[in-house]
């Protein structure tokens, strides 16, 4: 009887640990979604897009950034699709702008060009910021 009780208690402990690990997303490799309801692929694409912002000084880097952003938009939940598409358009518009200046960083653009772009794209930036904030919260990123 004592032996059976130890086995049952041991099994219950294992089930509790497995359940807690799954609830915390530890089984992300086999789980199609994270605990917040977005796919792990969405979060990976968001992480890649965020990291690529640091190295956008060539056509190849921008092409990669657009590809990752397109993937991110395609993976975005339905309730964020409108914001995600605006974000993709904003990234595309930035790409077109910097291509005219040999892919210099945004900070290296002439001040008047940069300021004009910011002024004409403010509403798109605001909507993109909603999507970015959503992605950060949903993916538990900074």
DSSP file (Angstrom, degrees, kcal/mol; ACC not computed):
  #  RESIDUE AA STRUCTURE BP1 BP2  ACC     N-H-->O    O-->H-N    N-H-->O    O-->H-N    TCO  KAPPA ALPHA  PHI   PSI    X-CA   Y-CA   Z-CA
    1    1 A X     >        0   0    0      0, 0.0     4,-2.2     0, 0.0     5,-0.1   0.000 360.0 360.0 360.0 -42.8    0.0    0.0    0.0
    2    2 A X  H  >  +     0   0    0      1,-0.2     4,-2.1     2,-0.2     5,-0.1   0.885 360.0  51.7 -64.8 -38.7    2.8    2.4    0.9
    3    3 A X  H  > S+     0   0    0      2,-0.2     4,-1.9     1,-0.2    -1,-0.2   0.906 109.2  49.7 -64.8 -42.3    4.6    1.6   -2.3
    4    4 A X  H  > S+     0   0    0      1,-0.2     4,-2.5     2,-0.2    -2,-0.2   0.895 108.6  53.0 -63.6 -41.1    1.4    2.3   -4.4
    5    5 A X  H  X S+     0   0    0     -4,-2.2     4,-2.8     1,-0.2     5,-0.2   0.918 107.6  50.9 -61.6 -43.5    1.0    5.6   -2.6
    6    6 A X  H  X S+     0   0    0     -4,-2.1     4,-2.6     1,-0.2    -1,-0.2   0.889 110.6  49.8 -61.1 -39.8    4.6    6.6   -3.5
    7    7 A X  H  X S+     0   0    0     -4,-1.9     4,-2.6     2,-0.2    -2,-0.2   0.930 112.5  46.6 -64.2 -45.7    4.0    5.8   -7.1
    8    8 A X  H  X S+     0   0    0     -4,-2.5     4,-2.5     2,-0.2    -2,-0.2   0.931 114.1  47.3 -63.3 -46.4    0.7    7.8   -7.2
    9    9 A X  H  X S+     0   0    0     -4,-2.8     4,-2.2     1,-0.2    -1,-0.2   0.908 112.5  50.6 -61.8 -41.9    2.3   10.7   -5.5
   10   10 A X  H  X S+     0   0    0     -4,-2.6     4,-2.2    -5,-0.2    -2,-0.2   0.912 110.7  48.3 -62.4 -43.3    5.3   10.5   -7.9
   11   11 A X  H  X S+     0   0    0     -4,-2.6     4,-2.6     1,-0.2    -2,-0.2   0.894 110.2  51.8 -64.3 -40.2    3.0   10.4  -10.9
   12   12 A X  H  X S+     0   0    0     -4,-2.5     4,-2.3     2,-0.2    -1,-0.2   0.899 109.2  50.5 -63.3 -39.7    1.1   13.4   -9.6
   13   13 A X  H  X S+     0   0    0     -4,-2.2     4,-2.4     2,-0.2    -2,-0.2   0.910 110.3  49.4 -64.1 -42.1    4.3   15.3   -9.2
   14   14 A X  H  X S+     0   0    0     -4,-2.2     4,-2.7     1,-0.2     5,-0.2   0.932 111.2  49.5 -62.1 -45.3    5.4   14.5  -12.7
   15   15 A X  H  X S+     0   0    0     -4,-2.6     4,-2.6     1,-0.2    -2,-0.2   0.887 110.5  50.6 -62.3 -39.6    2.0   15.6  -14.1
   16   16 A X  H  X S+     0   0    0     -4,-2.3     4,-2.5     2,-0.2    -1,-0.2   0.918 112.1  46.8 -63.5 -43.7    2.2   18.9  -12.2
   17   17 A X  H  X S+     0   0    0     -4,-2.4     4,-2.5     2,-0.2    -2,-0.2   0.928 114.3  46.8 -64.8 -45.6    5.7   19.6  -13.5
   18   18 A X  H  X S+     0   0    0     -4,-2.7     4,-2.4     2,-0.2    -2,-0.2   0.926 113.4  49.0 -63.0 -44.9    4.7   18.8  -17.1
   19   19 A X  H  X S+     0   0    0     -4,-2.6     4,-2.2    -5,-0.2    -2,-0.2   0.907 112.3  47.7 -61.9 -42.4    1.5   20.9  -16.8
   20   20 A X  H  X S+     0   0    0     -4,-2.5     4,-1.7     2,-0.2    -1,-0.2   0.902 111.3  51.1 -66.0 -40.4    3.4   23.8  -15.4
   21   21 A X  H  <>S+     0   0    0     -4,-2.5     5,-2.9     1,-0.2     6,-0.5   0.912 111.6  47.4 -63.6 -41.4    6.1   23.6  -18.1
   22   22 A X  H ><5S+     0   0    0     -4,-2.4     3,-1.3     1,-0.2    -1,-0.2   0.897 109.9  52.6 -67.5 -39.1    3.4   23.5  -20.8
   23   23 A X  H 3<5S+     0   0    0     -4,-2.2    -1,-0.2     1,-0.3    -2,-0.2   0.816 109.1  50.7 -65.3 -29.9    1.6   26.5  -19.3
   24   24 A X  T 3<5S-     0   0    0     -4,-1.7    -1,-0.3    -5,-0.2    -2,-0.2   0.426 119.8-109.5 -88.0   1.0    4.8   28.4  -19.3
   25   25 A X  T X 5S+     0   0    0     -3,-1.3     3,-1.2    -4,-0.2    -3,-0.2   0.648  75.1 137.1  83.7  14.4    5.5   27.7  -22.9
   26   26 A X  T 3 <S+     0   0    0     -5,-2.9     3,-0.3     1,-0.3    -4,-0.2   0.743  71.1  57.4 -66.4 -20.9    8.4   25.3  -22.2
   27   27 A X  T >>  +     0   0    0     -6,-0.5     4,-1.7     1,-0.2     3,-1.2  -0.118  67.9 132.2 -98.7  36.8    7.0   23.0  -24.9
   28   28 A X  T <4  +     0   0    0     -3,-1.2    -1,-0.2     1,-0.3    12,-0.2   0.747  60.8  66.4 -62.4 -25.2    7.1   25.7  -27.6
   29   29 A X  T 34 S+     0   0    0     -3,-0.3    -1,-0.3     1,-0.2    -2,-0.1   0.852 116.5  25.2 -67.3 -32.2    8.8   23.4  -30.1
   30   30 A X  T <4 S+     0   0    0     -3,-1.2     2,-0.4     3,-0.0    -2,-0.2   0.589 104.7  91.1-106.3 -12.7    5.7   21.2  -30.3
   31   31 A X     <  -     0   0    0     -4,-1.7     9,-0.3     1,-0.1     3,-0.0  -0.710  65.0-149.8 -86.5 130.0    3.0   23.7  -29.2
   32   32 A X  S    S+     0   0    0     -2,-0.4     8,-0.5     7,-0.1     2,-0.3   0.731  79.3  31.5 -72.4 -20.5    1.5   25.6  -32.2
   33   33 A X  B    S-A   39   0A   0      6,-0.2     6,-0.3     7,-0.1     2,-0.1  -0.950  78.2-119.6-135.6 156.9    0.8   28.7  -30.1
   34   34 A X    >   -     0   0    0      4,-3.2     3,-2.0    -2,-0.3    -9,-0.1  -0.364  45.7 -94.6 -81.7 171.3    2.4   30.5  -27.2
   35   35 A X  T 3  S+     0   0    0      1,-0.3    -1,-0.1     2,-0.1   -10,-0.0   0.767 125.2  60.0 -59.4 -24.1    0.4   31.1  -24.0
   36   36 A X  T 3  S-     0   0    0    102,-0.3    -1,-0.3     2,-0.2     3,-0.1   0.515 119.3-107.5 -84.4  -3.9   -0.6   34.5  -25.2
   37   37 A X  S <  S+     0   0    0     -3,-2.0     2,-0.3     1,-0.4    -2,-0.1   0.407  83.7 112.5  96.2  -2.3   -2.4   33.0  -28.3
   38   38 A X  S    S-     0   0    0    100,-0.2    -4,-3.2     1,-0.1    -1,-0.4  -0.754  73.0-101.9-100.1 153.9    0.1   34.1  -31.0
   39   39 A X  B  >  -A   33   0A   0     36,-0.3     4,-1.7    -2,-0.3    -6,-0.2  -0.351  19.1-125.3 -72.3 152.4    2.2   31.5  -32.8
   40   40 A X  H  > S+     0   0    0     -8,-0.5     4,-2.2    -9,-0.3     5,-0.2   0.804 113.9  60.6 -64.6 -27.3    5.8   31.0  -31.9
   41   41 A X  H  > S+     0   0    0     -9,-0.3     4,-2.5     2,-0.2    -1,-0.2   0.892 101.6  52.4 -65.5 -39.5    6.6   31.7  -35.6
   42   42 A X  H  > S+     0   0    0      2,-0.2     4,-2.4     1,-0.2    -2,-0.2   0.941 111.2  46.4 -59.3 -48.3    5.0   35.2  -35.2
   43   43 A X  H  X S+     0   0    0     -4,-1.7     4,-2.5     1,-0.2    -2,-0.2   0.876 111.8  51.0 -65.0 -37.9    7.3   35.9  -32.2
   44   44 A X  H  X S+     0   0    0     -4,-2.2     4,-2.5     2,-0.2    -1,-0.2   0.917 110.9  48.3 -65.4 -42.6   10.3   34.6  -34.0
   45   45 A X  H  X S+     0   0    0     -4,-2.5     4,-2.5     2,-0.2    -2,-0.2   0.901 111.7  50.2 -64.2 -40.0    9.6   36.8  -37.0
   46   46 A X  H  X S+     0   0    0     -4,-2.4     4,-2.5     2,-0.2    -2,-0.2   0.918 110.3  49.6 -64.1 -42.9    9.1   39.8  -34.8
   47   47 A X  H  X S+     0   0    0     -4,-2.5     4,-2.4     2,-0.2    -2,-0.2   0.929 112.1  48.3 -60.6 -45.4   12.4   39.1  -33.0
   48   48 A X  H  X S+     0   0    0     -4,-2.5     4,-2.2     1,-0.2    -2,-0.2   0.908 111.6  49.3 -62.6 -42.6   14.2   38.8  -36.4
   49   49 A X  H  X S+     0   0    0     -4,-2.5     4,-0.9     2,-0.2    -1,-0.2   0.914 111.7  49.3 -63.2 -42.4   12.6   42.0  -37.6
   50   50 A X  H >< S+     0   0    0     -4,-2.5     3,-0.5     1,-0.2     4,-0.3   0.910 113.1  46.3 -63.5 -43.1   13.6   43.9  -34.4
   51   51 A X  H >< S+     0   0    0     -4,-2.4     3,-1.3     1,-0.2     4,-0.2   0.844 105.7  59.8 -69.2 -33.4   17.2   42.6  -34.6
   52   52 A X  H >< S+     0   0    0     -4,-2.2     3,-1.7     1,-0.3    -1,-0.2   0.722  85.4  78.1 -71.0 -19.6   17.5   43.4  -38.3
   53   53 A X  G X< S+     0   0    0     -4,-0.9     3,-0.7    -3,-0.5    -1,-0.3   0.757  86.4  62.5 -59.5 -23.2   16.8   47.1  -37.7
   54   54 A X  G <  S+     0   0    0     -3,-1.3    -1,-0.3    -4,-0.3    -2,-0.2   0.694 107.8  39.7 -75.6 -18.7   20.4   47.5  -36.5
   55   55 A X  G <   +     0   0    0     -3,-1.7     2,-1.7    -4,-0.2    -1,-0.2  -0.080  69.1 133.3-125.1  33.7   22.0   46.5  -39.8
   56   56 A X    <   +     0   0    0     -3,-0.7    50,-0.1     1,-0.2    -3,-0.1  -0.524  33.3 110.8 -89.9  73.7   19.9   48.2  -42.5
   57   57 A X        +     0   0    0     -2,-1.7     2,-0.3    48,-0.1    -1,-0.2   0.099  67.2  51.9-132.1  22.7   22.7   49.7  -44.6
   58   58 A X  S  > S-     0   0    0     -3,-0.2     4,-2.2     1,-0.1     5,-0.2  -0.983  81.1-113.5-151.6 160.8   22.5   47.6  -47.8
   59   59 A X  H  > S+     0   0    0     -2,-0.3     4,-2.9     1,-0.2     5,-0.2   0.915 117.9  53.0 -60.6 -43.3   20.0   46.5  -50.4
   60   60 A X  H  > S+     0   0    0      1,-0.2     4,-2.3     2,-0.2    -1,-0.2   0.907 108.6  49.4 -60.5 -42.4   20.4   42.9  -49.2
   61   61 A X  H  > S+     0   0    0      1,-0.2     4,-2.3     2,-0.2    -1,-0.2   0.909 113.1  46.6 -64.4 -41.7   19.7   43.8  -45.6
   62   62 A X  H  X S+     0   0    0     -4,-2.2     4,-2.6     2,-0.2    -2,-0.2   0.894 109.9  53.3 -68.0 -39.4   16.6   45.8  -46.6
   63   63 A X  H  X S+     0   0    0     -4,-2.9     4,-2.0     1,-0.2    -2,-0.2   0.920 111.5  46.6 -59.7 -43.0   15.4   42.9  -48.9
   64   64 A X  H  X S+     0   0    0     -4,-2.3     4,-2.6     2,-0.2     5,-0.2   0.907 110.5  52.8 -64.2 -42.4   15.8   40.6  -45.9
   65   65 A X  H  X S+     0   0    0     -4,-2.3     4,-2.5     1,-0.2    -2,-0.2   0.900 109.7  48.5 -61.3 -41.8   14.0   43.0  -43.6
   66   66 A X  H  X S+     0   0    0     -4,-2.6     4,-2.5     2,-0.2    -1,-0.2   0.896 111.1  50.5 -65.7 -39.6   11.0   43.2  -46.1
   67   67 A X  H  X S+     0   0    0     -4,-2.0     4,-2.1     2,-0.2    -2,-0.2   0.929 113.1  45.1 -63.7 -45.0   10.9   39.5  -46.3
   68   68 A X  H  X S+     0   0    0     -4,-2.6     4,-2.6     2,-0.2    -2,-0.2   0.904 113.5  50.1 -65.6 -41.3   10.8   39.1  -42.5
   69   69 A X  H  X S+     0   0    0     -4,-2.5     4,-2.6    -5,-0.2    -2,-0.2   0.891 109.0  51.7 -66.0 -38.9    8.3   41.8  -42.2
   70   70 A X  H  X S+     0   0    0     -4,-2.5     4,-2.4     2,-0.2    -1,-0.2   0.916 110.8  48.4 -62.0 -43.2    6.0   40.2  -44.8
   71   71 A X  H  X S+     0   0    0     -4,-2.1     4,-1.6     2,-0.2    -2,-0.2   0.925 110.4  52.0 -60.9 -44.9    6.2   36.9  -42.9
   72   72 A X  H  X S+     0   0    0     -4,-2.6     4,-0.9     1,-0.2     3,-0.3   0.919 110.4  47.7 -57.8 -46.2    5.4   38.8  -39.7
   73   73 A X  H >< S+     0   0    0     -4,-2.6     3,-0.8     1,-0.2    -1,-0.2   0.912 109.5  52.9 -63.2 -43.0    2.3   40.4  -41.2
   74   74 A X  H 3< S+     0   0    0     -4,-2.4    -1,-0.2     1,-0.2    -2,-0.2   0.794 113.3  44.6 -63.3 -27.5    1.2   37.1  -42.7
   75   75 A X  H 3< S+     0   0    0     -4,-1.6   -36,-0.3    -3,-0.3    -1,-0.2   0.539  87.4 114.8 -93.1  -9.0    1.4   35.5  -39.2
   76   76 A X  S << S-     0   0    0     -4,-0.9     5,-0.1    -3,-0.8    -3,-0.0  -0.315  76.5-101.2 -64.6 143.8   -0.3   38.4  -37.3
   77   77 A X    >   -     0   0    0      1,-0.1     3,-2.1     3,-0.1     4,-0.5  -0.243  33.5-107.6 -62.1 155.3   -3.6   37.6  -35.7
   78   78 A X  G >  S+     0   0    0      1,-0.3     3,-1.2     2,-0.2     4,-0.4   0.852 118.4  58.8 -53.8 -39.7   -6.7   38.7  -37.5
   79   79 A X  G 3  S+     0   0    0      1,-0.3    -1,-0.3     2,-0.1     4,-0.2   0.638 111.7  41.6 -70.1 -11.4   -7.4   41.5  -35.0
   80   80 A X  G <> S+     0   0    0     -3,-2.1     4,-2.8     2,-0.1    -1,-0.3   0.345  83.7 101.1-112.1   3.7   -4.0   43.0  -35.8
   81   81 A X  H <> S+     0   0    0     -3,-1.2     4,-2.6    -4,-0.5     5,-0.2   0.891  80.5  51.4 -59.5 -42.4   -4.0   42.6  -39.6
   82   82 A X  H  > S+     0   0    0     -4,-0.4     4,-1.7     1,-0.2    -1,-0.2   0.939 115.0  42.2 -61.6 -46.8   -4.9   46.2  -40.3
   83   83 A X  H  > S+     0   0    0      1,-0.2     4,-2.2     2,-0.2    -1,-0.2   0.890 113.7  53.3 -65.6 -39.5   -2.1   47.6  -38.1
   84   84 A X  H  X S+     0   0    0     -4,-2.8     4,-2.4     1,-0.2    -2,-0.2   0.898 107.6  50.2 -64.1 -41.0    0.3   45.0  -39.4
   85   85 A X  H  X S+     0   0    0     -4,-2.6     4,-2.1     2,-0.2    -1,-0.2   0.872 109.7  50.6 -67.5 -36.3   -0.3   45.9  -43.1
   86   86 A X  H  X S+     0   0    0     -4,-1.7     4,-2.4    -5,-0.2    -1,-0.2   0.909 109.4  52.5 -64.5 -41.2    0.3   49.6  -42.3
   87   87 A X  H  X S+     0   0    0     -4,-2.2     4,-2.4     2,-0.2    -2,-0.2   0.919 108.5  49.7 -59.7 -45.4    3.5   48.6  -40.6
   88   88 A X  H  X S+     0   0    0     -4,-2.4     4,-2.4     1,-0.2    -1,-0.2   0.911 110.6  50.0 -61.0 -42.3    4.6   46.7  -43.7
   89   89 A X  H  X S+     0   0    0     -4,-2.1     4,-2.7     2,-0.2    -1,-0.2   0.893 109.7  51.4 -63.9 -38.8    3.8   49.7  -45.9
   90   90 A X  H  X S+     0   0    0     -4,-2.4     4,-2.3     2,-0.2    -2,-0.2   0.917 110.5  47.7 -64.5 -43.3    5.8   52.0  -43.6
   91   91 A X  H  X S+     0   0    0     -4,-2.4     4,-2.3     2,-0.2    -2,-0.2   0.909 112.5  50.3 -62.9 -41.2    8.8   49.6  -43.8
   92   92 A X  H  X S+     0   0    0     -4,-2.4     4,-2.4     2,-0.2    -2,-0.2   0.912 109.8  50.1 -62.9 -43.3    8.4   49.5  -47.6
   93   93 A X  H  X S+     0   0    0     -4,-2.7     4,-2.1     2,-0.2    -1,-0.2   0.889 110.5  49.7 -64.0 -38.9    8.3   53.3  -47.8
   94   94 A X  H  X S+     0   0    0     -4,-2.3     4,-2.9     2,-0.2     5,-0.3   0.914 109.3  52.8 -64.0 -42.1   11.4   53.6  -45.6
   95   95 A X  H  X S+     0   0    0     -4,-2.3     4,-1.9     1,-0.2    -2,-0.2   0.932 109.5  48.1 -58.1 -47.2   13.1   51.1  -47.9
   96   96 A X  H  X S+     0   0    0     -4,-2.4     4,-0.8     1,-0.2    -1,-0.2   0.890 112.4  50.3 -62.2 -38.9   12.2   53.2  -51.0
   97   97 A X  H >< S+     0   0    0     -4,-2.1     3,-1.0     1,-0.2     4,-0.3   0.961 112.6  43.2 -64.7 -52.2   13.5   56.3  -49.3
   98   98 A X  H ><>S+     0   0    0     -4,-2.9     5,-2.6     1,-0.3     3,-1.3   0.776 103.1  67.2 -70.0 -23.6   16.9   55.0  -48.2
   99   99 A X  H ><5S+     0   0    0     -4,-1.9     3,-1.0    -5,-0.3    -1,-0.3   0.819  95.4  58.0 -63.9 -27.7   17.4   53.3  -51.6
  100  100 A X  T <<5S+     0   0    0     -3,-1.0    -1,-0.3    -4,-0.8    -2,-0.2   0.649 108.6  46.4 -73.6 -14.2   17.6   56.8  -53.0
  101  101 A X  T X 5S-     0   0    0     -3,-1.3     3,-1.0    -4,-0.3    -1,-0.2  -0.113 125.5 -94.7-120.5  33.8   20.5   57.5  -50.7
  102  102 A X  T < 5S-     0   0    0     -3,-1.0    -3,-0.2     1,-0.2    -2,-0.1   0.822  74.4 -66.8  57.6  36.2   22.6   54.4  -51.2
  103  103 A X  T 3 <S+     0   0    0     -5,-2.6    -1,-0.2     1,-0.1    -4,-0.2   0.785  80.3 166.6  61.1  33.3   21.0   52.6  -48.2
  104  104 A X    <   -     0   0    0     -3,-1.0    -1,-0.1    -6,-0.5    -3,-0.1  -0.349  47.6 -87.0 -67.9 161.3   22.5   54.8  -45.5
  105  105 A X    >   -     0   0    0      1,-0.1     3,-1.4   -48,-0.1     4,-0.5  -0.296  38.4-109.2 -65.8 157.8   21.0   54.5  -42.1
  106  106 A X  G >  S+     0   0    0      1,-0.3     3,-1.2     2,-0.2    -1,-0.1   0.865 120.5  58.5 -57.1 -36.9   17.9   56.6  -41.4
  107  107 A X  G 3  S+     0   0    0      1,-0.2    -1,-0.3     7,-0.0     7,-0.1   0.759 102.7  54.6 -64.7 -24.2   20.0   58.7  -39.0
  108  108 A X  G <  S+     0   0    0     -3,-1.4    -1,-0.2     2,-0.1    -2,-0.2   0.478  82.7 108.6 -91.3  -3.0   22.4   59.5  -41.9
  109  109 A X  S <  S-     0   0    0     -3,-1.2   -11,-0.0    -4,-0.5    -4,-0.0  -0.365  90.3 -83.8 -65.8 152.7   19.7   60.8  -44.2
  110  110 A X     >  -     0   0    0      1,-0.1     4,-2.7     2,-0.1     3,-0.5  -0.359  42.2-121.3 -55.5 138.5   19.7   64.6  -44.8
  111  111 A X  H  > S+     0   0    0      1,-0.3     4,-2.9     2,-0.2     5,-0.2   0.864 110.9  50.8 -55.5 -41.4   17.7   66.1  -41.9
  112  112 A X  H  > S+     0   0    0      2,-0.2     4,-2.1     1,-0.2    -1,-0.3   0.880 111.7  47.9 -67.4 -35.5   15.2   67.8  -44.1
  113  113 A X  H  > S+     0   0    0     -3,-0.5     4,-2.3     2,-0.2    -2,-0.2   0.936 114.5  46.0 -67.1 -47.5   14.5   64.5  -45.9
  114  114 A X  H  X S+     0   0    0     -4,-2.7     4,-2.5     1,-0.2    -2,-0.2   0.927 114.0  48.3 -61.2 -46.5   14.2   62.6  -42.7
  115  115 A X  H  X S+     0   0    0     -4,-2.9     4,-2.4    -5,-0.2    -1,-0.2   0.884 111.2  50.3 -64.4 -38.9   11.9   65.2  -41.1
  116  116 A X  H  X S+     0   0    0     -4,-2.1     4,-2.4    -5,-0.2    -1,-0.2   0.915 110.7  49.7 -64.7 -42.9    9.7   65.4  -44.2
  117  117 A X  H  X S+     0   0    0     -4,-2.3     4,-1.3     1,-0.2    -2,-0.2   0.934 111.8  48.3 -60.8 -46.5    9.3   61.6  -44.2
  118  118 A X  H  < S+     0   0    0     -4,-2.5     3,-0.3     1,-0.2     4,-0.3   0.920 112.4  49.1 -60.7 -44.3    8.4   61.6  -40.5
  119  119 A X  H >< S+     0   0    0     -4,-2.4     3,-0.7     1,-0.2     4,-0.2   0.896 114.0  44.3 -63.9 -41.1    5.9   64.4  -40.9
  120  120 A X  H 3< S+     0   0    0     -4,-2.4    -1,-0.2     1,-0.2    -2,-0.2   0.638 119.4  42.4 -81.4 -12.5    4.2   62.7  -43.9
  121  121 A X  T 3X S+     0   0    0     -4,-1.3     4,-2.5    -3,-0.3    -1,-0.2   0.172  77.1 113.1-116.3  16.8    4.1   59.3  -42.3
  122  122 A X  H <> S+     0   0    0     -3,-0.7     4,-2.5    -4,-0.3     5,-0.2   0.901  78.7  47.6 -61.1 -43.6    3.1   60.2  -38.7
  123  123 A X  H  > S+     0   0    0     -4,-0.2     4,-2.2     1,-0.2    -1,-0.2   0.893 113.0  49.3 -67.1 -36.6   -0.3   58.5  -38.8
  124  124 A X  H  > S+     0   0    0      2,-0.2     4,-2.6     1,-0.2    -1,-0.2   0.890 111.1  50.6 -66.0 -38.1    1.2   55.3  -40.3
  125  125 A X  H  X S+     0   0    0     -4,-2.5     4,-2.5     2,-0.2    -2,-0.2   0.910 109.0  51.4 -65.4 -40.8    3.9   55.4  -37.6
  126  126 A X  H  X S+     0   0    0     -4,-2.5     4,-1.2     2,-0.2    -2,-0.2   0.925 112.9  44.5 -61.3 -44.4    1.2   55.8  -34.9
  127  127 A X  H  X S+     0   0    0     -4,-2.2     4,-1.5     1,-0.2    -1,-0.2   0.885 112.9  51.9 -68.3 -37.9   -0.7   52.8  -36.2
  128  128 A X  H  X S+     0   0    0     -4,-2.6     4,-2.9     1,-0.2    -2,-0.2   0.878 103.8  58.2 -63.7 -37.5    2.5   50.8  -36.6
  129  129 A X  H  X S+     0   0    0     -4,-2.5     4,-2.6     1,-0.2    -1,-0.2   0.841 102.2  54.6 -62.6 -32.7    3.4   51.6  -33.0
  130  130 A X  H  X S+     0   0    0     -4,-1.2     4,-2.2    -3,-0.2    -1,-0.2   0.928 111.1  45.0 -64.2 -44.5    0.1   49.9  -31.9
  131  131 A X  H  X S+     0   0    0     -4,-1.5     4,-2.8     2,-0.2    -2,-0.2   0.917 113.3  49.8 -65.0 -43.7    1.1   46.8  -33.8
  132  132 A X  H  X S+     0   0    0     -4,-2.9     4,-2.7     2,-0.2    -2,-0.2   0.920 111.2  48.9 -62.3 -44.6    4.7   46.9  -32.4
  133  133 A X  H  X S+     0   0    0     -4,-2.6     4,-2.3     2,-0.2    -1,-0.2   0.901 111.4  50.4 -62.1 -40.7    3.4   47.3  -28.8
  134  134 A X  H  X S+     0   0    0     -4,-2.2     4,-3.3     2,-0.2     5,-0.3   0.949 111.5  47.6 -60.3 -48.8    1.0   44.4  -29.4
  135  135 A X  H  X S+     0   0    0     -4,-2.8     4,-2.3     1,-0.2    -2,-0.2   0.901 111.2  50.9 -62.1 -41.9    3.8   42.2  -30.7
  136  136 A X  H  X>S+     0   0    0     -4,-2.7     5,-2.7     2,-0.2     4,-0.5   0.924 115.7  41.8 -60.5 -44.7    6.1   43.1  -27.8
  137  137 A X  H ><5S+     0   0    0     -4,-2.3     3,-0.7     3,-0.2    -2,-0.2   0.935 116.0  47.8 -69.7 -45.5    3.5   42.3  -25.2
  138  138 A X  H 3<5S+     0   0    0     -4,-3.3  -102,-0.3     1,-0.2  -100,-0.2   0.839 120.1  38.5 -65.3 -33.0    2.2   39.1  -27.0
  139  139 A X  H 3<5S-     0   0    0     -4,-2.3    -1,-0.2    -5,-0.3    -2,-0.2   0.398 107.7-123.4 -98.6   1.7    5.8   37.8  -27.4
  140  140 A X  T <<5 +     0   0    0     -3,-0.7     2,-0.5    -4,-0.5    -3,-0.2   0.935  56.9 154.4  55.6  50.5    7.0   39.1  -24.0
  141  141 A X      <       0   0    0     -5,-2.7    -1,-0.2    -6,-0.2    -2,-0.1  -0.951 360.0 360.0-115.7 128.3    9.8   41.1  -25.6
  142  142 A X              0   0    0     -2,-0.5    -5,-0.1    -5,-0.0    -6,-0.1   0.386 360.0 360.0  15.9 360.0   11.3   44.1  -24.0
